[in-house]
Amino acid sequence: MSAQAPVKSPFSPEQEKILTEWTTRYPYPNMGLVEALRSVQDWHRMISPETASRVAEIFHMPFSHVWGVATFFPAFTMKPVGKYRIGSCRGLSCWLAGSDAMEACLEKTLGVKARAVTPDGKFSWEPMECLGACEQAPALQVNDRLKGAATEKMIATLAEERHD
């Protein structure tokens, strides 16, 4: 009987430590799962089956539970996103305020269609359902941070940041 080589983790030792800390930060390990997945999303710009499997091991949970959480929340994606993930709200208030025009502006300015990543890996954008910011319609967010009402000028400014 031959011994199997240990499976290499998709995370660095420092990242493993952070994920492990999420298991003890709250009274129940499950309570830290979303924050752990948020960390994975930040590090890898996506949640893959491989990373979800390792999180499941760290949290002592079935893979199906971790994958179910990851695929439920729109903050997580199973496909790589840009360093700056832009979300354009498509809720009713935002749509009435011109979100479709802002999406056309994003596509033209960034040079990629929705859910695609710019060649330099810096940006991706996607339409999202309600961002809960009707008073700032058409709402735009970058990396889960609300930026306010989208304008062509705001989008142009975001695109200029690709040269920093």
C-alpha positions as CSV (number, residue, x, y, z in Angstrom):
1,M,0.0,0.0,0.0
2,S,1.6,3.3,-1.1
3,A,1.2,6.5,0.8
4,Q,-0.5,9.4,-1.1
5,A,1.3,12.7,-1.3
6,P,-0.6,15.4,0.6
7,V,-2.8,17.5,-1.6
8,K,-1.4,21.0,-2.0
9,S,-3.7,23.7,-0.7
10,P,-4.9,26.5,-3.0
11,F,-4.0,28.9,-0.2
12,S,-0.8,30.2,1.3
13,P,0.0,29.4,4.9
14,E,-1.0,33.0,5.9
15,Q,-4.4,32.6,4.0
16,E,-4.9,29.2,5.7
17,K,-4.4,30.9,9.0
18,I,-7.0,33.6,8.2
19,L,-9.5,31.0,7.1
20,T,-9.0,29.0,10.2
21,E,-9.5,32.1,12.4
22,W,-12.9,32.5,10.7
23,T,-14.0,29.2,12.2
24,T,-13.5,30.5,15.8
25,R,-14.5,34.1,15.6
26,Y,-18.2,33.4,16.2
27,P,-20.0,31.1,18.5
28,Y,-20.6,28.6,15.6
29,P,-18.2,27.9,12.8
30,N,-20.9,28.3,10.2
31,M,-21.2,32.0,11.1
32,G,-17.8,32.7,9.8
33,L,-18.3,30.9,6.5
34,V,-19.5,33.9,4.5
35,E,-16.5,36.0,5.6
36,A,-14.1,33.2,4.8
37,L,-15.6,32.9,1.3
38,R,-15.4,36.7,1.0
39,S,-11.6,36.4,1.7
40,V,-11.3,33.6,-0.9
41,Q,-13.1,35.8,-3.5
42,D,-10.7,38.7,-2.7
43,W,-7.6,36.5,-3.1
44,H,-8.6,34.4,-6.1
45,R,-11.2,36.7,-7.7
46,M,-13.6,33.8,-7.7
47,I,-14.7,30.7,-5.8
48,S,-13.6,27.5,-7.5
49,P,-14.6,24.0,-6.6
50,E,-11.0,23.5,-5.4
51,T,-11.1,26.5,-3.1
52,A,-14.6,25.7,-1.8
53,S,-13.4,22.1,-1.1
54,R,-10.5,23.4,1.0
55,V,-12.8,25.8,2.9
56,A,-15.2,22.9,3.6
57,E,-12.3,20.9,5.1
58,I,-11.2,23.8,7.2
59,F,-14.7,24.4,8.5
60,H,-15.4,20.6,8.9
61,M,-18.5,20.9,6.6
62,P,-19.7,19.1,3.6
63,F,-18.6,20.5,0.3
64,S,-22.2,20.8,-0.8
65,H,-23.0,23.2,2.0
66,V,-20.0,25.5,1.3
67,W,-20.7,25.4,-2.5
68,G,-24.4,26.1,-1.8
69,V,-23.5,29.2,0.2
70,A,-21.0,30.3,-2.5
71,T,-23.5,29.9,-5.3
72,F,-26.4,31.5,-3.4
73,F,-24.9,34.9,-2.8
74,P,-24.3,37.2,-5.8
75,A,-21.2,38.6,-4.1
76,F,-19.4,35.4,-5.1
77,T,-18.6,34.3,-8.6
78,M,-17.5,31.0,-10.0
79,K,-15.8,32.7,-12.9
80,P,-12.8,35.0,-12.6
81,V,-13.5,38.7,-12.3
82,G,-11.3,41.7,-12.6
83,K,-9.4,43.4,-9.8
84,Y,-12.1,45.9,-9.8
85,R,-15.5,44.2,-10.1
86,I,-18.1,46.8,-11.2
87,G,-21.8,46.1,-10.6
88,S,-24.5,48.0,-12.3
89,C,-27.9,47.9,-10.6
90,R,-30.9,46.7,-12.7
91,G,-33.5,47.2,-10.0
92,L,-36.7,49.1,-11.1
93,S,-35.6,52.5,-9.8
94,C,-32.2,52.2,-11.4
95,W,-33.6,50.9,-14.7
96,L,-36.0,53.9,-14.8
97,A,-33.1,56.2,-14.1
98,G,-31.1,54.8,-17.0
99,S,-29.1,51.8,-15.9
100,D,-29.3,50.4,-19.4
101,A,-27.5,53.5,-20.8
102,M,-24.8,53.1,-18.0
103,E,-24.3,49.5,-18.9
104,A,-23.8,50.5,-22.6
105,C,-21.3,53.1,-21.4
106,L,-19.5,50.5,-19.3
107,E,-19.2,48.2,-22.3
108,K,-18.0,50.9,-24.6
109,T,-15.6,52.5,-22.0
110,L,-14.0,49.3,-20.7
111,G,-14.2,47.5,-24.1
112,V,-15.7,44.3,-22.7
113,K,-19.2,42.9,-22.6
114,A,-20.9,42.1,-19.3
115,R,-19.2,39.3,-17.2
116,A,-16.0,39.6,-19.2
117,V,-12.6,40.7,-17.9
118,T,-10.5,43.4,-19.5
119,P,-7.3,42.1,-21.2
120,D,-5.2,43.6,-18.4
121,G,-7.3,41.8,-15.7
122,K,-8.1,45.1,-14.0
123,F,-11.8,45.4,-14.7
124,S,-14.9,43.4,-15.1
125,W,-18.5,44.5,-14.9
126,E,-21.9,42.9,-14.6
127,P,-25.5,43.8,-14.2
128,M,-26.8,43.1,-10.7
129,E,-30.3,42.9,-9.3
130,C,-31.2,45.4,-6.6
131,L,-28.2,47.0,-4.8
132,G,-30.6,48.6,-2.3
133,A,-29.6,52.1,-3.2
134,C,-32.7,53.4,-5.0
135,E,-32.1,57.0,-3.8
136,Q,-28.8,56.9,-5.8
137,A,-30.2,55.4,-9.0
138,P,-28.7,54.2,-11.3
139,A,-26.5,52.8,-8.6
140,L,-23.0,51.5,-9.3
141,Q,-20.7,49.6,-7.0
142,V,-17.0,48.6,-7.2
143,N,-15.9,45.6,-5.2
144,D,-19.0,45.6,-3.1
145,R,-18.7,49.3,-2.2
146,L,-21.4,51.5,-3.3
147,K,-20.1,54.4,-5.5
148,G,-23.4,56.2,-5.9
149,A,-25.3,57.2,-9.0
150,A,-23.5,56.2,-12.2
151,T,-22.7,58.8,-14.8
152,E,-20.7,58.7,-17.9
153,K,-18.1,60.9,-16.2
154,M,-17.8,58.5,-13.2
155,I,-17.4,55.5,-15.5
156,A,-14.7,57.4,-17.5
157,T,-12.9,58.2,-14.3
158,L,-13.0,54.5,-13.2
159,A,-11.5,53.5,-16.6
160,E,-8.7,56.1,-16.3
161,E,-7.6,54.3,-13.1
162,R,-6.4,51.4,-15.2
163,H,-3.2,53.3,-15.8
164,D,-2.2,53.5,-12.1
